[in-house]
Amino acid sequence: MRLLTAAVLAFLLLFSSIASAQPVQDFSFKDINGRQHKFSDYRGQWVIVNYWSTYCGPCIAEIPALRRVAHHYRGKVAVLGMDAGETPDHEMRKFIQQRRINYTVVPTQDSSMFALGLIYGVPTTFIVSPQGQIVHSHMGVISVQQMQRFIGAPPRRQQPRSQ
């Protein structure tokens, strides 16, 4: 049984590393405010694409980490919260306000649902390089430290100069 488990894990690791070398094909989507976006608009910065839903406990648990990355890496990293739960827009807006979400939230739509690959469960996060390549995918709660392995340390804050 252990040999079978090891073989399955080895296959999944091999498959995920092959899949992660794939470039993201450009696609369009609308955010919760109705603004039109194209994935290529984010070229030149890291993109954290997080598939989630409002009724998913682990998804809610990782919101603070995503908020932190969106805040500390502003201009270097774009965080996109792709709703996979078909939450009505009015409920989503209320949820965003309650949870103080500071990154782009994208309601469920055909163009974005499987744009980066198959989603086997939520939360699932894809990390896309500034060149548009998927460099990592992660199913389950993702931490700031896991994202930092790819995007680097946060920019240092400028200290005021003494005169």
C-alpha positions as CSV (number, residue, x, y, z in Angstrom):
1,M,0.0,0.0,0.0
2,R,2.8,2.4,0.8
3,L,4.4,1.7,-2.6
4,L,1.2,2.6,-4.3
5,T,0.8,5.7,-2.3
6,A,4.4,6.8,-3.1
7,A,3.8,6.1,-6.8
8,V,0.6,8.2,-6.8
9,L,2.4,11.1,-5.0
10,A,5.3,10.9,-7.4
11,F,2.9,11.0,-10.4
12,L,1.0,14.0,-8.9
13,L,4.3,15.9,-8.3
14,L,5.5,15.2,-11.8
15,F,2.2,16.2,-13.3
16,S,2.0,19.4,-11.2
17,S,5.5,20.4,-12.3
18,I,4.7,19.7,-15.9
19,A,1.4,21.7,-15.6
20,S,3.1,24.5,-13.8
21,A,5.3,25.2,-16.8
22,Q,2.3,26.2,-18.9
23,P,1.8,29.8,-20.0
24,V,-1.5,31.3,-19.2
25,Q,-3.6,32.0,-22.3
26,D,-5.1,35.5,-22.3
27,F,-8.7,35.7,-21.2
28,S,-11.2,38.5,-20.2
29,F,-13.3,38.8,-17.1
30,K,-15.3,41.3,-15.2
31,D,-14.6,42.1,-11.5
32,I,-17.3,42.5,-8.9
33,N,-17.7,46.2,-9.8
34,G,-18.3,45.4,-13.5
35,R,-14.9,46.6,-14.7
36,Q,-13.5,44.6,-17.7
37,H,-10.1,43.1,-17.3
38,K,-7.8,41.0,-19.5
39,F,-5.3,38.6,-17.8
40,S,-2.6,40.1,-20.0
41,D,-3.2,43.5,-18.2
42,Y,-1.2,42.0,-15.4
43,R,1.9,41.1,-17.4
44,G,5.1,42.3,-15.7
45,Q,3.9,41.6,-12.2
46,W,3.3,38.4,-10.2
47,V,-0.3,37.3,-10.1
48,I,-1.8,35.3,-7.3
49,V,-5.1,33.7,-8.6
50,N,-7.1,32.3,-5.8
51,Y,-10.2,30.2,-6.5
52,W,-12.5,30.3,-3.5
53,S,-16.0,30.6,-2.2
54,T,-17.8,32.5,0.6
55,Y,-19.1,29.3,2.2
56,C,-15.7,27.6,2.3
57,G,-14.1,27.7,5.8
58,P,-10.5,27.2,4.6
59,C,-11.1,29.9,1.9
60,I,-12.1,32.3,4.6
61,A,-9.2,31.4,6.7
62,E,-6.7,32.4,4.0
63,I,-8.2,35.8,3.3
64,P,-5.9,37.6,5.8
65,A,-2.8,36.2,4.0
66,L,-4.1,37.3,0.6
67,R,-4.9,40.7,2.0
68,R,-1.5,41.0,3.5
69,V,0.2,40.1,0.2
70,A,-2.0,42.5,-1.7
71,H,-1.1,45.3,0.7
72,H,2.6,44.7,1.1
73,Y,3.4,43.9,-2.5
74,R,1.2,46.6,-4.1
75,G,2.5,47.3,-7.6
76,K,4.6,44.1,-7.7
77,V,1.8,41.5,-7.1
78,A,-1.8,41.4,-8.2
79,V,-4.2,39.2,-6.2
80,L,-7.3,38.0,-8.0
81,G,-10.0,36.3,-5.9
82,M,-11.9,34.1,-8.4
83,D,-15.3,33.1,-6.9
84,A,-16.0,29.5,-7.6
85,G,-19.3,29.4,-5.5
86,E,-21.6,31.4,-7.7
87,T,-22.3,33.8,-4.9
88,P,-24.9,36.5,-5.9
89,D,-23.2,39.9,-6.4
90,H,-25.1,41.6,-3.6
91,E,-24.0,39.0,-1.1
92,M,-20.4,39.1,-2.5
93,R,-20.2,42.9,-2.0
94,K,-21.4,42.5,1.6
95,F,-18.8,39.7,2.2
96,I,-16.0,41.8,0.7
97,Q,-16.9,44.7,3.0
98,Q,-17.2,42.5,6.1
99,R,-13.9,40.8,5.4
100,R,-12.1,44.0,4.3
101,I,-10.9,42.4,1.1
102,N,-8.4,44.7,-0.6
103,Y,-7.8,42.8,-3.8
104,T,-9.8,42.3,-7.0
105,V,-12.7,39.9,-6.6
106,V,-14.1,38.2,-9.7
107,P,-17.6,36.7,-9.6
108,T,-18.1,33.2,-11.1
109,Q,-18.0,33.4,-14.9
110,D,-17.3,31.0,-17.7
111,S,-14.2,32.9,-19.0
112,S,-12.3,32.6,-15.7
113,M,-13.5,29.4,-14.1
114,F,-11.0,27.1,-15.7
115,A,-8.7,29.6,-17.4
116,L,-5.6,28.4,-15.5
117,G,-6.5,24.7,-15.3
118,L,-8.9,22.3,-13.6
119,I,-10.0,23.1,-10.1
120,Y,-10.5,20.0,-8.0
121,G,-11.6,21.9,-4.9
122,V,-11.4,25.2,-3.2
123,P,-9.3,27.0,-2.2
124,T,-6.9,26.5,-5.1
125,T,-4.2,29.1,-5.8
126,F,-2.1,29.6,-8.9
127,I,1.0,31.7,-8.8
128,V,1.8,33.3,-12.2
129,S,5.2,34.8,-12.9
130,P,5.6,38.3,-14.4
131,Q,6.2,36.5,-17.8
132,G,2.8,34.9,-17.6
133,Q,3.9,31.3,-16.7
134,I,2.2,29.3,-14.0
135,V,5.1,28.6,-11.6
136,H,3.0,26.9,-8.8
137,S,-0.4,25.7,-8.0
138,H,-1.6,24.9,-4.5
139,M,-4.8,23.3,-3.3
140,G,-5.7,24.1,0.3
141,V,-5.0,27.1,2.5
142,I,-2.0,29.0,1.3
143,S,0.2,31.1,3.6
144,V,2.1,34.4,3.1
145,Q,5.3,32.4,3.5
146,Q,4.3,30.0,0.7
147,M,3.6,32.9,-1.6
148,Q,6.8,34.6,-0.6
149,R,8.9,31.7,-1.9
150,F,8.0,32.8,-5.4
151,I,7.4,36.6,-5.1
152,G,10.2,37.4,-2.7
153,A,10.4,39.5,0.4
154,P,8.1,42.5,0.7
155,P,9.6,45.8,-0.4
156,R,11.2,47.7,2.5
157,R,9.3,50.7,3.7
158,Q,11.1,54.0,3.4
159,Q,12.1,55.5,6.7
160,P,11.8,59.3,6.9
161,R,15.1,61.0,6.7
162,S,16.3,63.1,9.7
163,Q,17.1,66.7,8.8
